[in-house]
Amino acid sequence: MEPVFRLTNAEAKLADLLWDNAPMASMEMVKLAGVELGWKKSTAFSVLKFLIGKGLAQNVGSVVTMLYSREEFTAEQGIRYIDEAYGGSLPLFVAAFTRNRRLTAEQLAELRSLIETDEPGDQDG
């Protein structure tokens, strides 16, 4: 299944909770959602069902896990946004982003380093 990388506010809240705590027992997820989000059991399971349906989470043997890391999810959202809004052109995106704000020398150096790196994610922090 191709995952859906667009989330409602409720889905994003539960996804963040799961990224911070999963894997976890589904009833622990319900308790945590109650404490952190003020949700009832039915709300937590309903939102989890949507995350599962979107291919981002699973609940197997009453253990909830995320199928994508937060970083993978965020990267895919960015790629899809650039594809949709800028026809997949990263240079057009950067031009639009920097049109009214100047990049610092450090930011430019970091961009150069990222561009010249052979493997994505090979940079330190």
BADODO-893687 format. One record per residue (C-alpha): residue in one letter; y, x, z. Coordinates in pm, whole numbers, plus 50000, padded with zeros to 5 digits. Example, Ala and Ser with C-alpha at 12.3 -4.5 7.8 and 13.67 -1.06 7.14 Angstrom:
a495505123050780/s498945136750714/
// end
This chain:
m500005000050000/e503465012749910/p505485012350234/v508734993050257/f511535015150381/r514044987950460/l513994973850810/t515734945550987/n517624954351305/a514714941951518/e512184961951314/a514344993251344/k514564989051722/l510794986151759/a510195014551512/d512485037151719/l510645027252036/l507305034951871/w508465068051722/d509495078652072/n506285066852245/a503375061152005/p500485062851999/m500315037052274/a498255007152380/s499614975152231/m500104959552576/e502054990352685/m504214985352375/v504804949252485/k505814960452835/l508104987552702/a509714963552453/g510294939652743/v511984966352953/e513914984452677/l514744955552444/g514414924652662/w511724910552433/k508914886552516/k505324894352424/s505434871152122/t508574887951987/a507114922852024/f503904913351846/s505774894351573/v508014924151496/l505014947651511/k503294925151257/f506224930251019/l506114968151065/i502394967250992/g503004945250687/k505574970050560/g503044998350591/l504895017250863/a502645010751164/q499105001351249/n497364985351544/v493724996251551/g491604990551858/s494714978352043/v496385012251990/v499665012051799/t500535042251587/m503195049451330/l502005059150983/y505195078350898/s507295101051116/r510935092351175/e511875121950955/e509625110750668/f511045075650693/t514665087350696/a514105111050404/e512515083550197/q515405059850276/g517845086250153/i515905092349834/r515715055249760/y519435050849828/i520355079049590/d517965064949328/e519485030049353/a523155038449401/y523475070249194/g520675067448940/g518775094649123/s521575119949070/l522025141349378/p525115158349225/l526785124249178/f525975115449540/v527395148349670/a530515143949454/a531045108849595/f530355120549950/t532785149649931/r535495132149731/n537655125650039/r536295151650279/r536005188850245/l532845207150335/t533155235950579/a532045270750482/e529045266150710/q528065233550539/l528375249650196/a526225278950307/e523615255050448/l523555235350121/r523165267349919/s520325278350142/l518585244550111/i518925245049733/e517575280249706/t514635274249939/d511295270549763/e509755246550012/p511505215350149/g511885214850524/d511595252850540/q514965255750717/d515535258751090/g517335231051254/
// end
